[in-house]
Amino acid sequence: MPHKHHTLKTERLILNELKPIDIPQIVKYAGNKNIAKNTLNIPHPYAEKDAEFWIHSAKKGRDRGTQFTFAIRLIPKNEFIGGIGLKVERRFDRAEMGY
């Protein structure tokens, strides 16, 4: 059974579901060579297909209950500025956060 995607809201930020409309901004940020060199899983160069794969993987992980990925959006324009996720490893009763 798919898990519901939650929204978290603070005074300045909204954390919610990644959407296809975010792809240009995802490519812009993840395509930065300095970002890619400091991460394990971001390829360089980063293309639209990579962003599409990330969004699809996030949905699959949420449906399985093993990964909860959120877009980070800046209020008031709801502007995508990044992503944050929690990968759950039930076998070891722990989780890992990445942003």
mmCIF file as gemmi writes it, N, C-alpha and C atoms, coordinates in Angstrom:
data_model
loop_
_atom_site.group_PDB
_atom_site.id
_atom_site.type_symbol
_atom_site.label_atom_id
_atom_site.label_alt_id
_atom_site.label_comp_id
_atom_site.label_asym_id
_atom_site.label_entity_id
_atom_site.label_seq_id
_atom_site.pdbx_PDB_ins_code
_atom_site.Cartn_x
_atom_site.Cartn_y
_atom_site.Cartn_z
_atom_site.occupancy
_atom_site.B_iso_or_equiv
_atom_site.pdbx_formal_charge
_atom_site.auth_seq_id
_atom_site.auth_asym_id
_atom_site.pdbx_PDB_model_num
ATOM 1 N N . MET Axp A 1 ? 0.84 -1.189 0 1 0 ? 1 A 1
ATOM 2 C CA . MET Axp A 1 ? 0 0 0 1 0 ? 1 A 1
ATOM 3 C C . MET Axp A 1 ? 0.882 1.249 0 1 0 ? 1 A 1
ATOM 4 N N . PRO Axp A 2 ? 0.663 2.167 -0.954 1 0 ? 2 A 1
ATOM 5 C CA . PRO Axp A 2 ? 1.469 3.383 -1.011 1 0 ? 2 A 1
ATOM 6 C C . PRO Axp A 2 ? 1.303 4.248 0.241 1 0 ? 2 A 1
ATOM 7 N N . HIS Axp A 3 ? 2.402 4.853 0.646 1 0 ? 3 A 1
ATOM 8 C CA . HIS Axp A 3 ? 2.37 5.778 1.77 1 0 ? 3 A 1
ATOM 9 C C . HIS Axp A 3 ? 1.951 7.159 1.276 1 0 ? 3 A 1
ATOM 10 N N . LYS Axp A 4 ? 1.214 7.87 2.091 1 0 ? 4 A 1
ATOM 11 C CA . LYS Axp A 4 ? 0.819 9.242 1.789 1 0 ? 4 A 1
ATOM 12 C C . LYS Axp A 4 ? 2.051 10.142 1.893 1 0 ? 4 A 1
ATOM 13 N N . HIS Axp A 5 ? 2.15 11.124 1.01 1 0 ? 5 A 1
ATOM 14 C CA . HIS Axp A 5 ? 3.248 12.081 1.098 1 0 ? 5 A 1
ATOM 15 C C . HIS Axp A 5 ? 2.81 13.214 2.011 1 0 ? 5 A 1
ATOM 16 N N . HIS Axp A 6 ? 3.627 13.53 2.969 1 0 ? 6 A 1
ATOM 17 C CA . HIS Axp A 6 ? 3.313 14.568 3.937 1 0 ? 6 A 1
ATOM 18 C C . HIS Axp A 6 ? 3.957 15.888 3.532 1 0 ? 6 A 1
ATOM 19 N N . THR Axp A 7 ? 3.411 16.955 4.06 1 0 ? 7 A 1
ATOM 20 C CA . THR Axp A 7 ? 3.958 18.288 3.87 1 0 ? 7 A 1
ATOM 21 C C . THR Axp A 7 ? 4.326 18.845 5.236 1 0 ? 7 A 1
ATOM 22 N N . LEU Axp A 8 ? 5.526 19.382 5.33 1 0 ? 8 A 1
ATOM 23 C CA . LEU Axp A 8 ? 5.984 20.044 6.547 1 0 ? 8 A 1
ATOM 24 C C . LEU Axp A 8 ? 6.165 21.517 6.216 1 0 ? 8 A 1
ATOM 25 N N . LYS Axp A 9 ? 5.728 22.387 7.123 1 0 ? 9 A 1
ATOM 26 C CA . LYS Axp A 9 ? 5.792 23.814 6.836 1 0 ? 9 A 1
ATOM 27 C C . LYS Axp A 9 ? 6.35 24.558 8.037 1 0 ? 9 A 1
ATOM 28 N N . THR Axp A 10 ? 7.287 25.462 7.76 1 0 ? 10 A 1
ATOM 29 C CA . THR Axp A 10 ? 7.823 26.356 8.783 1 0 ? 10 A 1
ATOM 30 C C . THR Axp A 10 ? 7.494 27.784 8.346 1 0 ? 10 A 1
ATOM 31 N N . GLU Axp A 11 ? 8.001 28.734 9.069 1 0 ? 11 A 1
ATOM 32 C CA . GLU Axp A 11 ? 7.77 30.128 8.721 1 0 ? 11 A 1
ATOM 33 C C . GLU Axp A 11 ? 8.381 30.485 7.356 1 0 ? 11 A 1
ATOM 34 N N . ARG Axp A 12 ? 9.53 29.863 7.019 1 0 ? 12 A 1
ATOM 35 C CA . ARG Axp A 12 ? 10.248 30.193 5.785 1 0 ? 12 A 1
ATOM 36 C C . ARG Axp A 12 ? 10.218 29.115 4.715 1 0 ? 12 A 1
ATOM 37 N N . LEU Axp A 13 ? 9.96 27.856 5.116 1 0 ? 13 A 1
ATOM 38 C CA . LEU Axp A 13 ? 10.117 26.737 4.186 1 0 ? 13 A 1
ATOM 39 C C . LEU Axp A 13 ? 8.906 25.821 4.152 1 0 ? 13 A 1
ATOM 40 N N . ILE Axp A 14 ? 8.749 25.155 3.011 1 0 ? 14 A 1
ATOM 41 C CA . ILE Axp A 14 ? 7.8 24.068 2.861 1 0 ? 14 A 1
ATOM 42 C C . ILE Axp A 14 ? 8.595 22.86 2.386 1 0 ? 14 A 1
ATOM 43 N N . LEU Axp A 15 ? 8.395 21.726 3.015 1 0 ? 15 A 1
ATOM 44 C CA . LEU Axp A 15 ? 8.957 20.46 2.564 1 0 ? 15 A 1
ATOM 45 C C . LEU Axp A 15 ? 7.784 19.623 2.068 1 0 ? 15 A 1
ATOM 46 N N . ASN Axp A 16 ? 7.835 19.267 0.771 1 0 ? 16 A 1
ATOM 47 C CA . ASN Axp A 16 ? 6.756 18.47 0.207 1 0 ? 16 A 1
ATOM 48 C C . ASN Axp A 16 ? 7.277 17.62 -0.945 1 0 ? 16 A 1
ATOM 49 N N . GLU Axp A 17 ? 6.362 17.053 -1.679 1 0 ? 17 A 1
ATOM 50 C CA . GLU Axp A 17 ? 6.693 16.099 -2.729 1 0 ? 17 A 1
ATOM 51 C C . GLU Axp A 17 ? 7.472 16.737 -3.882 1 0 ? 17 A 1
ATOM 52 N N . LEU Axp A 18 ? 8.451 15.993 -4.401 1 0 ? 18 A 1
ATOM 53 C CA . LEU Axp A 18 ? 9.137 16.401 -5.633 1 0 ? 18 A 1
ATOM 54 C C . LEU Axp A 18 ? 8.144 16.297 -6.781 1 0 ? 18 A 1
ATOM 55 N N . LYS Axp A 19 ? 8.223 17.234 -7.723 1 0 ? 19 A 1
ATOM 56 C CA . LYS Axp A 19 ? 7.283 17.261 -8.844 1 0 ? 19 A 1
ATOM 57 C C . LYS Axp A 19 ? 8.04 17.438 -10.154 1 0 ? 19 A 1
ATOM 58 N N . PRO Axp A 20 ? 7.469 16.942 -11.26 1 0 ? 20 A 1
ATOM 59 C CA . PRO Axp A 20 ? 8.13 17.13 -12.56 1 0 ? 20 A 1
ATOM 60 C C . PRO Axp A 20 ? 8.433 18.593 -12.88 1 0 ? 20 A 1
ATOM 61 N N . ILE Axp A 21 ? 7.625 19.511 -12.399 1 0 ? 21 A 1
ATOM 62 C CA . ILE Axp A 21 ? 7.874 20.937 -12.644 1 0 ? 21 A 1
ATOM 63 C C . ILE Axp A 21 ? 9.199 21.394 -12.022 1 0 ? 21 A 1
ATOM 64 N N . ASP Axp A 22 ? 9.725 20.628 -11.051 1 0 ? 22 A 1
ATOM 65 C CA . ASP Axp A 22 ? 10.988 20.957 -10.384 1 0 ? 22 A 1
ATOM 66 C C . ASP Axp A 22 ? 12.215 20.579 -11.212 1 0 ? 22 A 1
ATOM 67 N N . ILE Axp A 23 ? 12.038 19.808 -12.262 1 0 ? 23 A 1
ATOM 68 C CA . ILE Axp A 23 ? 13.182 19.261 -13.014 1 0 ? 23 A 1
ATOM 69 C C . ILE Axp A 23 ? 14.186 20.332 -13.449 1 0 ? 23 A 1
ATOM 70 N N . PRO Axp A 24 ? 13.781 21.457 -14.033 1 0 ? 24 A 1
ATOM 71 C CA . PRO Axp A 24 ? 14.795 22.456 -14.429 1 0 ? 24 A 1
ATOM 72 C C . PRO Axp A 24 ? 15.652 22.941 -13.252 1 0 ? 24 A 1
ATOM 73 N N . GLN Axp A 25 ? 15.041 23.177 -12.105 1 0 ? 25 A 1
ATOM 74 C CA . GLN Axp A 25 ? 15.801 23.638 -10.944 1 0 ? 25 A 1
ATOM 75 C C . GLN Axp A 25 ? 16.677 22.513 -10.382 1 0 ? 25 A 1
ATOM 76 N N . ILE Axp A 26 ? 16.168 21.288 -10.382 1 0 ? 26 A 1
ATOM 77 C CA . ILE Axp A 26 ? 16.97 20.151 -9.919 1 0 ? 26 A 1
ATOM 78 C C . ILE Axp A 26 ? 18.225 20.033 -10.775 1 0 ? 26 A 1
ATOM 79 N N . VAL Axp A 27 ? 18.048 20.101 -12.091 1 0 ? 27 A 1
ATOM 80 C CA . VAL Axp A 27 ? 19.187 19.998 -13.021 1 0 ? 27 A 1
ATOM 81 C C . VAL Axp A 27 ? 20.162 21.152 -12.792 1 0 ? 27 A 1
ATOM 82 N N . LYS Axp A 28 ? 19.629 22.343 -12.57 1 0 ? 28 A 1
ATOM 83 C CA . LYS Axp A 28 ? 20.49 23.51 -12.337 1 0 ? 28 A 1
ATOM 84 C C . LYS Axp A 28 ? 21.361 23.306 -11.098 1 0 ? 28 A 1
ATOM 85 N N . TYR Axp A 29 ? 20.749 22.912 -9.992 1 0 ? 29 A 1
ATOM 86 C CA . TYR Axp A 29 ? 21.502 22.764 -8.743 1 0 ? 29 A 1
ATOM 87 C C . TYR Axp A 29 ? 22.391 21.523 -8.759 1 0 ? 29 A 1
ATOM 88 N N . ALA Axp A 30 ? 21.84 20.39 -9.148 1 0 ? 30 A 1
ATOM 89 C CA . ALA Axp A 30 ? 22.617 19.144 -9.141 1 0 ? 30 A 1
ATOM 90 C C . ALA Axp A 30 ? 23.683 19.133 -10.223 1 0 ? 30 A 1
ATOM 91 N N . GLY Axp A 31 ? 23.481 19.949 -11.259 1 0 ? 31 A 1
ATOM 92 C CA . GLY Axp A 31 ? 24.46 20.027 -12.333 1 0 ? 31 A 1
ATOM 93 C C . GLY Axp A 31 ? 25.694 20.841 -11.991 1 0 ? 31 A 1
ATOM 94 N N . ASN Axp A 32 ? 25.679 21.489 -10.846 1 0 ? 32 A 1
ATOM 95 C CA . ASN Axp A 32 ? 26.841 22.255 -10.394 1 0 ? 32 A 1
ATOM 96 C C . ASN Axp A 32 ? 27.966 21.275 -10.043 1 0 ? 32 A 1
ATOM 97 N N . LYS Axp A 33 ? 29.1 21.41 -10.695 1 0 ? 33 A 1
ATOM 98 C CA . LYS Axp A 33 ? 30.216 20.475 -10.496 1 0 ? 33 A 1
ATOM 99 C C . LYS Axp A 33 ? 30.651 20.4 -9.026 1 0 ? 33 A 1
ATOM 100 N N . ASN Axp A 34 ? 30.598 21.512 -8.313 1 0 ? 34 A 1
ATOM 101 C CA . ASN Axp A 34 ? 30.986 21.514 -6.892 1 0 ? 34 A 1
ATOM 102 C C . ASN Axp A 34 ? 30.025 20.7 -6.039 1 0 ? 34 A 1
ATOM 103 N N . ILE Axp A 35 ? 28.763 20.678 -6.419 1 0 ? 35 A 1
ATOM 104 C CA . ILE Axp A 35 ? 27.782 19.855 -5.702 1 0 ? 35 A 1
ATOM 105 C C . ILE Axp A 35 ? 28.081 18.377 -5.966 1 0 ? 35 A 1
ATOM 106 N N . ALA Axp A 36 ? 28.256 18.024 -7.224 1 0 ? 36 A 1
ATOM 107 C CA . ALA Axp A 36 ? 28.489 16.635 -7.6 1 0 ? 36 A 1
ATOM 108 C C . ALA Axp A 36 ? 29.757 16.065 -6.963 1 0 ? 36 A 1
ATOM 109 N N . LYS Axp A 37 ? 30.811 16.849 -6.893 1 0 ? 37 A 1
ATOM 110 C CA . LYS Axp A 37 ? 32.075 16.314 -6.361 1 0 ? 37 A 1
ATOM 111 C C . LYS Axp A 37 ? 32.019 16.072 -4.85 1 0 ? 37 A 1
ATOM 112 N N . ASN Axp A 38 ? 31.044 16.653 -4.181 1 0 ? 38 A 1
ATOM 113 C CA . ASN Axp A 38 ? 30.918 16.468 -2.732 1 0 ? 38 A 1
ATOM 114 C C . ASN Axp A 38 ? 29.796 15.515 -2.338 1 0 ? 38 A 1
ATOM 115 N N . THR Axp A 39 ? 29.297 14.742 -3.288 1 0 ? 39 A 1
ATOM 116 C CA . THR Axp A 39 ? 28.25 13.765 -2.997 1 0 ? 39 A 1
ATOM 117 C C . THR Axp A 39 ? 28.629 12.408 -3.564 1 0 ? 39 A 1
ATOM 118 N N . LEU Axp A 40 ? 27.987 11.381 -3.065 1 0 ? 40 A 1
ATOM 119 C CA . LEU Axp A 40 ? 28.251 10.03 -3.556 1 0 ? 40 A 1
ATOM 120 C C . LEU Axp A 40 ? 27.387 9.649 -4.752 1 0 ? 40 A 1
ATOM 121 N N . ASN Axp A 41 ? 26.17 10.192 -4.831 1 0 ? 41 A 1
ATOM 122 C CA . ASN Axp A 41 ? 25.196 9.682 -5.792 1 0 ? 41 A 1
ATOM 123 C C . ASN Axp A 41 ? 24.78 10.647 -6.892 1 0 ? 41 A 1
ATOM 124 N N . ILE Axp A 42 ? 25.378 11.808 -6.972 1 0 ? 42 A 1
ATOM 125 C CA . ILE Axp A 42 ? 24.989 12.752 -8.021 1 0 ? 42 A 1
ATOM 126 C C . ILE Axp A 42 ? 26.009 12.678 -9.148 1 0 ? 42 A 1
ATOM 127 N N . PRO Axp A 43 ? 25.557 12.257 -10.346 1 0 ? 43 A 1
ATOM 128 C CA . PRO Axp A 43 ? 26.483 12.177 -11.48 1 0 ? 43 A 1
ATOM 129 C C . PRO Axp A 43 ? 26.797 13.559 -12.028 1 0 ? 43 A 1
ATOM 130 N N . HIS Axp A 44 ? 27.912 13.65 -12.72 1 0 ? 44 A 1
ATOM 131 C CA . HIS Axp A 44 ? 28.242 14.886 -13.417 1 0 ? 44 A 1
ATOM 132 C C . HIS Axp A 44 ? 28.712 14.53 -14.817 1 0 ? 44 A 1
ATOM 133 N N . PRO Axp A 45 ? 28.174 15.101 -15.851 1 0 ? 45 A 1
ATOM 134 C CA . PRO Axp A 45 ? 27.122 16.106 -15.835 1 0 ? 45 A 1
ATOM 135 C C . PRO Axp A 45 ? 25.775 15.494 -15.44 1 0 ? 45 A 1
ATOM 136 N N . TYR Axp A 46 ? 24.897 16.329 -14.932 1 0 ? 46 A 1
ATOM 137 C CA . TYR Axp A 46 ? 23.574 15.936 -14.463 1 0 ? 46 A 1
ATOM 138 C C . TYR Axp A 46 ? 22.552 16.393 -15.5 1 0 ? 46 A 1
ATOM 139 N N . ALA Axp A 47 ? 21.715 15.458 -15.963 1 0 ? 47 A 1
ATOM 140 C CA . ALA Axp A 47 ? 20.767 15.75 -17.036 1 0 ? 47 A 1
ATOM 141 C C . ALA Axp A 47 ? 19.318 15.593 -16.552 1 0 ? 47 A 1
ATOM 142 N N . GLU Axp A 48 ? 18.385 16 -17.408 1 0 ? 48 A 1
ATOM 143 C CA . GLU Axp A 48 ? 16.96 15.86 -17.081 1 0 ? 48 A 1
ATOM 144 C C . GLU Axp A 48 ? 16.602 14.427 -16.733 1 0 ? 48 A 1
ATOM 145 N N . LYS Axp A 49 ? 17.171 13.47 -17.459 1 0 ? 49 A 1
ATOM 146 C CA . LYS Axp A 49 ? 16.859 12.062 -17.194 1 0 ? 49 A 1
ATOM 147 C C . LYS Axp A 49 ? 17.282 11.666 -15.78 1 0 ? 49 A 1
ATOM 148 N N . ASP Axp A 50 ? 18.335 12.279 -15.26 1 0 ? 50 A 1
ATOM 149 C CA . ASP Axp A 50 ? 18.775 12.008 -13.891 1 0 ? 50 A 1
ATOM 150 C C . ASP Axp A 50 ? 17.754 12.542 -12.885 1 0 ? 50 A 1
ATOM 151 N N . ALA Axp A 51 ? 17.221 13.725 -13.147 1 0 ? 51 A 1
ATOM 152 C CA . ALA Axp A 51 ? 16.201 14.31 -12.271 1 0 ? 51 A 1
ATOM 153 C C . ALA Axp A 51 ? 14.92 13.471 -12.32 1 0 ? 51 A 1
ATOM 154 N N . GLU Axp A 52 ? 14.543 13.036 -13.519 1 0 ? 52 A 1
ATOM 155 C CA . GLU Axp A 52 ? 13.362 12.178 -13.659 1 0 ? 52 A 1
ATOM 156 C C . GLU Axp A 52 ? 13.551 10.88 -12.877 1 0 ? 52 A 1
ATOM 157 N N . PHE Axp A 53 ? 14.734 10.288 -12.958 1 0 ? 53 A 1
ATOM 158 C CA . PHE Axp A 53 ? 15.04 9.064 -12.222 1 0 ? 53 A 1
ATOM 159 C C . PHE Axp A 53 ? 14.93 9.304 -10.713 1 0 ? 53 A 1
ATOM 160 N N . TRP Axp A 54 ? 15.46 10.435 -10.236 1 0 ? 54 A 1
ATOM 161 C CA . TRP Axp A 54 ? 15.41 10.76 -8.803 1 0 ? 54 A 1
ATOM 162 C C . TRP Axp A 54 ? 13.969 10.896 -8.324 1 0 ? 54 A 1
ATOM 163 N N . ILE Axp A 55 ? 13.145 11.61 -9.093 1 0 ? 55 A 1
ATOM 164 C CA . ILE Axp A 55 ? 11.74 11.778 -8.717 1 0 ? 55 A 1
ATOM 165 C C . ILE Axp A 55 ? 11.033 10.428 -8.69 1 0 ? 55 A 1
ATOM 166 N N . HIS Axp A 56 ? 11.282 9.601 -9.697 1 0 ? 56 A 1
ATOM 167 C CA . HIS Axp A 56 ? 10.669 8.265 -9.756 1 0 ? 56 A 1
ATOM 168 C C . HIS Axp A 56 ? 11.151 7.397 -8.587 1 0 ? 56 A 1
ATOM 169 N N . SER Axp A 57 ? 12.438 7.437 -8.293 1 0 ? 57 A 1
ATOM 170 C CA . SER Axp A 57 ? 12.991 6.656 -7.171 1 0 ? 57 A 1
ATOM 171 C C . SER Axp A 57 ? 12.394 7.105 -5.841 1 0 ? 57 A 1
ATOM 172 N N . ALA Axp A 58 ? 12.208 8.411 -5.688 1 0 ? 58 A 1
ATOM 173 C CA . ALA Axp A 58 ? 11.622 8.943 -4.455 1 0 ? 58 A 1
ATOM 174 C C . ALA Axp A 58 ? 10.206 8.418 -4.272 1 0 ? 58 A 1
ATOM 175 N N . LYS Axp A 59 ? 9.439 8.395 -5.355 1 0 ? 59 A 1
ATOM 176 C CA . LYS Axp A 59 ? 8.059 7.888 -5.272 1 0 ? 59 A 1
ATOM 177 C C . LYS Axp A 59 ? 8.048 6.393 -4.948 1 0 ? 59 A 1
ATOM 178 N N . LYS Axp A 60 ? 8.914 5.631 -5.608 1 0 ? 60 A 1
ATOM 179 C CA . LYS Axp A 60 ? 8.988 4.187 -5.33 1 0 ? 60 A 1
ATOM 180 C C . LYS Axp A 60 ? 9.388 3.927 -3.883 1 0 ? 60 A 1
ATOM 181 N N . GLY Axp A 61 ? 10.372 4.655 -3.393 1 0 ? 61 A 1
ATOM 182 C CA . GLY Axp A 61 ? 10.811 4.493 -2.011 1 0 ? 61 A 1
ATOM 183 C C . GLY Axp A 61 ? 9.72 4.841 -1.02 1 0 ? 61 A 1
ATOM 184 N N . ARG Axp A 62 ? 8.978 5.911 -1.311 1 0 ? 62 A 1
ATOM 185 C CA . ARG Axp A 62 ? 7.869 6.3 -0.432 1 0 ? 62 A 1
ATOM 186 C C . ARG Axp A 62 ? 6.801 5.216 -0.428 1 0 ? 62 A 1
ATOM 187 N N . ASP Axp A 63 ? 6.451 4.692 -1.614 1 0 ? 63 A 1
ATOM 188 C CA . ASP Axp A 63 ? 5.435 3.644 -1.71 1 0 ? 63 A 1
ATOM 189 C C . ASP Axp A 63 ? 5.837 2.392 -0.934 1 0 ? 63 A 1
ATOM 190 N N . ARG Axp A 64 ? 7.13 2.104 -0.894 1 0 ? 64 A 1
ATOM 191 C CA . ARG Axp A 64 ? 7.641 0.938 -0.164 1 0 ? 64 A 1
ATOM 192 C C . ARG Axp A 64 ? 7.85 1.216 1.32 1 0 ? 64 A 1
ATOM 193 N N . GLY Axp A 65 ? 7.877 2.494 1.678 1 0 ? 65 A 1
ATOM 194 C CA . GLY Axp A 65 ? 8.125 2.866 3.064 1 0 ? 65 A 1
ATOM 195 C C . GLY Axp A 65 ? 9.591 2.788 3.439 1 0 ? 65 A 1
ATOM 196 N N . THR Axp A 66 ? 10.482 2.877 2.428 1 0 ? 66 A 1
ATOM 197 C CA . THR Axp A 66 ? 11.919 2.765 2.684 1 0 ? 66 A 1
ATOM 198 C C . THR Axp A 66 ? 12.67 4.073 2.47 1 0 ? 66 A 1
ATOM 199 N N . GLN Axp A 67 ? 11.999 5.057 1.883 1 0 ? 67 A 1
ATOM 200 C CA . GLN Axp A 67 ? 12.668 6.327 1.574 1 0 ? 67 A 1
ATOM 201 C C . GLN Axp A 67 ? 11.624 7.435 1.563 1 0 ? 67 A 1
ATOM 202 N N . PHE Axp A 68 ? 11.941 8.521 2.238 1 0 ? 68 A 1
ATOM 203 C CA . PHE Axp A 68 ? 11.027 9.66 2.279 1 0 ? 68 A 1
ATOM 204 C C . PHE Axp A 68 ? 11.801 10.898 1.851 1 0 ? 68 A 1
ATOM 205 N N . THR Axp A 69 ? 11.554 11.336 0.624 1 0 ? 69 A 1
ATOM 206 C CA . THR Axp A 69 ? 12.29 12.441 0.027 1 0 ? 69 A 1
ATOM 207 C C . THR Axp A 69 ? 11.362 13.635 -0.119 1 0 ? 69 A 1
ATOM 208 N N . PHE Axp A 70 ? 11.872 14.804 0.232 1 0 ? 70 A 1
ATOM 209 C CA . PHE Axp A 70 ? 11.089 16.024 0.173 1 0 ? 70 A 1
ATOM 210 C C . PHE Axp A 70 ? 11.804 17.078 -0.659 1 0 ? 70 A 1
ATOM 211 N N . ALA Axp A 71 ? 11.023 17.847 -1.415 1 0 ? 71 A 1
ATOM 212 C CA . ALA Axp A 71 ? 11.53 19.067 -2.027 1 0 ? 71 A 1
ATOM 213 C C . ALA Axp A 71 ? 11.574 20.117 -0.924 1 0 ? 71 A 1
ATOM 214 N N . ILE Axp A 72 ? 12.596 20.944 -0.927 1 0 ? 72 A 1
ATOM 215 C CA . ILE Axp A 72 ? 12.672 22.082 -0.011 1 0 ? 72 A 1
ATOM 216 C C . ILE Axp A 72 ? 12.276 23.306 -0.823 1 0 ? 72 A 1
ATOM 217 N N . ARG Axp A 73 ? 11.24 23.992 -0.369 1 0 ? 73 A 1
ATOM 218 C CA . ARG Axp A 73 ? 10.718 25.149 -1.096 1 0 ? 73 A 1
ATOM 219 C C . ARG Axp A 73 ? 10.734 26.387 -0.208 1 0 ? 73 A 1
ATOM 220 N N . LEU Axp A 74 ? 11.11 27.491 -0.803 1 0 ? 74 A 1
ATOM 221 C CA . LEU Axp A 74 ? 11.182 28.762 -0.094 1 0 ? 74 A 1
ATOM 222 C C . LEU Axp A 74 ? 9.844 29.5 -0.223 1 0 ? 74 A 1
ATOM 223 N N . ILE Axp A 75 ? 9.285 29.86 0.924 1 0 ? 75 A 1
ATOM 224 C CA . ILE Axp A 75 ? 8.053 30.651 0.947 1 0 ? 75 A 1
ATOM 225 C C . ILE Axp A 75 ? 8.469 32.106 0.672 1 0 ? 75 A 1
ATOM 226 N N . PRO Axp A 76 ? 7.758 32.927 -0.013 1 0 ? 76 A 1
ATOM 227 C CA . PRO Axp A 76 ? 6.36 32.817 -0.391 1 0 ? 76 A 1
ATOM 228 C C . PRO Axp A 76 ? 6.136 32.312 -1.816 1 0 ? 76 A 1
ATOM 229 N N . LYS Axp A 77 ? 7.191 32.163 -2.609 1 0 ? 77 A 1
ATOM 230 C CA . LYS Axp A 77 ? 7.002 31.797 -4.02 1 0 ? 77 A 1
ATOM 231 C C . LYS Axp A 77 ? 6.929 30.291 -4.259 1 0 ? 77 A 1
ATOM 232 N N . ASN Axp A 78 ? 7.075 29.492 -3.208 1 0 ? 78 A 1
ATOM 233 C CA . ASN Axp A 78 ? 7.055 28.033 -3.35 1 0 ? 78 A 1
ATOM 234 C C . ASN Axp A 78 ? 8.197 27.582 -4.266 1 0 ? 78 A 1
ATOM 235 N N . GLU Axp A 79 ? 9.32 28.307 -4.217 1 0 ? 79 A 1
ATOM 236 C CA . GLU Axp A 79 ? 10.469 28.084 -5.098 1 0 ? 79 A 1
ATOM 237 C C . GLU Axp A 79 ? 11.308 26.896 -4.625 1 0 ? 79 A 1
ATOM 238 N N . PHE Axp A 80 ? 11.577 25.948 -5.529 1 0 ? 80 A 1
ATOM 239 C CA . PHE Axp A 80 ? 12.415 24.791 -5.215 1 0 ? 80 A 1
ATOM 240 C C . PHE Axp A 80 ? 13.85 25.253 -4.983 1 0 ? 80 A 1
ATOM 241 N N . ILE Axp A 81 ? 14.41 24.904 -3.81 1 0 ? 81 A 1
ATOM 242 C CA . ILE Axp A 81 ? 15.798 25.292 -3.523 1 0 ? 81 A 1
ATOM 243 C C . ILE Axp A 81 ? 16.667 24.098 -3.133 1 0 ? 81 A 1
ATOM 244 N N . GLY Axp A 82 ? 16.088 22.897 -3.093 1 0 ? 82 A 1
ATOM 245 C CA . GLY Axp A 82 ? 16.882 21.731 -2.753 1 0 ? 82 A 1
ATOM 246 C C . GLY Axp A 82 ? 16.018 20.554 -2.369 1 0 ? 82 A 1
ATOM 247 N N . GLY Axp A 83 ? 16.667 19.515 -1.892 1 0 ? 83 A 1
ATOM 248 C CA . GLY Axp A 83 ? 15.957 18.312 -1.485 1 0 ? 83 A 1
ATOM 249 C C . GLY Axp A 83 ? 16.558 17.745 -0.208 1 0 ? 83 A 1
ATOM 250 N N . ILE Axp A 84 ? 15.737 17.001 0.512 1 0 ? 84 A 1
ATOM 251 C CA . ILE Axp A 84 ? 16.171 16.341 1.731 1 0 ? 84 A 1
ATOM 252 C C . ILE Axp A 84 ? 15.452 15.01 1.811 1 0 ? 84 A 1
ATOM 253 N N . GLY Axp A 85 ? 16.149 14.007 2.298 1 0 ? 85 A 1
ATOM 254 C CA . GLY Axp A 85 ? 15.52 12.697 2.348 1 0 ? 85 A 1
ATOM 255 C C . GLY Axp A 85 ? 15.974 11.857 3.524 1 0 ? 85 A 1
ATOM 256 N N . LEU Axp A 86 ? 15.143 10.914 3.843 1 0 ? 86 A 1
ATOM 257 C CA . LEU Axp A 86 ? 15.405 9.962 4.907 1 0 ? 86 A 1
ATOM 258 C C . LEU Axp A 86 ? 15.282 8.571 4.308 1 0 ? 86 A 1
ATOM 259 N N . LYS Axp A 87 ? 16.36 7.812 4.343 1 0 ? 87 A 1
ATOM 260 C CA . LYS Axp A 87 ? 16.355 6.439 3.839 1 0 ? 87 A 1
ATOM 261 C C . LYS Axp A 87 ? 16.287 5.51 5.043 1 0 ? 87 A 1
ATOM 262 N N . VAL Axp A 88 ? 15.233 4.705 5.089 1 0 ? 88 A 1
ATOM 263 C CA . VAL Axp A 88 ? 14.961 3.841 6.228 1 0 ? 88 A 1
ATOM 264 C C . VAL Axp A 88 ? 15.497 2.441 5.962 1 0 ? 88 A 1
ATOM 265 N N . GLU Axp A 89 ? 16.269 1.928 6.9 1 0 ? 89 A 1
ATOM 266 C CA . GLU Axp A 89 ? 16.782 0.552 6.823 1 0 ? 89 A 1
ATOM 267 C C . GLU Axp A 89 ? 16.173 -0.215 7.986 1 0 ? 89 A 1
ATOM 268 N N . ARG Axp A 90 ? 14.994 -0.785 7.737 1 0 ? 90 A 1
ATOM 269 C CA . ARG Axp A 90 ? 14.249 -1.471 8.806 1 0 ? 90 A 1
ATOM 270 C C . ARG Axp A 90 ? 15.003 -2.674 9.361 1 0 ? 90 A 1
ATOM 271 N N . ARG Axp A 91 ? 15.768 -3.322 8.521 1 0 ? 91 A 1
ATOM 272 C CA . ARG Axp A 91 ? 16.516 -4.511 8.945 1 0 ? 91 A 1
ATOM 273 C C . ARG Axp A 91 ? 17.464 -4.194 10.101 1 0 ? 91 A 1
ATOM 274 N N . PHE Axp A 92 ? 18.016 -2.983 10.095 1 0 ? 92 A 1
ATOM 275 C CA . PHE Axp A 92 ? 18.946 -2.574 11.15 1 0 ? 92 A 1
ATOM 276 C C . PHE Axp A 92 ? 18.307 -1.577 12.114 1 0 ? 92 A 1
ATOM 277 N N . ASP Axp A 93 ? 17.001 -1.31 11.928 1 0 ? 93 A 1
ATOM 278 C CA . ASP Axp A 93 ? 16.253 -0.39 12.789 1 0 ? 93 A 1
ATOM 279 C C . ASP Axp A 93 ? 16.938 0.975 12.858 1 0 ? 93 A 1
ATOM 280 N N . ARG Axp A 94 ? 17.253 1.535 11.67 1 0 ? 94 A 1
ATOM 281 C CA . ARG Axp A 94 ? 17.905 2.84 11.615 1 0 ? 94 A 1
ATOM 282 C C . ARG Axp A 94 ? 17.569 3.544 10.296 1 0 ? 94 A 1
ATOM 283 N N . ALA Axp A 95 ? 17.949 4.811 10.215 1 0 ? 95 A 1
ATOM 284 C CA . ALA Axp A 95 ? 17.711 5.603 9.012 1 0 ? 95 A 1
ATOM 285 C C . ALA Axp A 95 ? 18.883 6.542 8.794 1 0 ? 95 A 1
ATOM 286 N N . GLU Axp A 96 ? 19.039 6.967 7.545 1 0 ? 96 A 1
ATOM 287 C CA . GLU Axp A 96 ? 20.107 7.894 7.177 1 0 ? 96 A 1
ATOM 288 C C . GLU Axp A 96 ? 19.482 9.091 6.472 1 0 ? 96 A 1
ATOM 289 N N . MET Axp A 97 ? 19.898 10.285 6.858 1 0 ? 97 A 1
ATOM 290 C CA . MET Axp A 97 ? 19.369 11.501 6.245 1 0 ? 97 A 1
ATOM 291 C C . MET Axp A 97 ? 20.406 12.103 5.293 1 0 ? 97 A 1
ATOM 292 N N . GLY Axp A 98 ? 19.919 12.606 4.2 1 0 ? 98 A 1
ATOM 293 C CA . GLY Axp A 98 ? 20.785 13.302 3.249 1 0 ? 98 A 1
ATOM 294 C C . GLY Axp A 98 ? 20.077 14.54 2.723 1 0 ? 98 A 1
ATOM 295 N N . TYR Axp A 99 ? 20.857 15.535 2.328 1 0 ? 99 A 1
ATOM 296 C CA . TYR Axp A 99 ? 20.251 16.761 1.774 1 0 ? 99 A 1
ATOM 297 C C . TYR Axp A 99 ? 21.137 17.321 0.698 1 0 ? 99 A 1
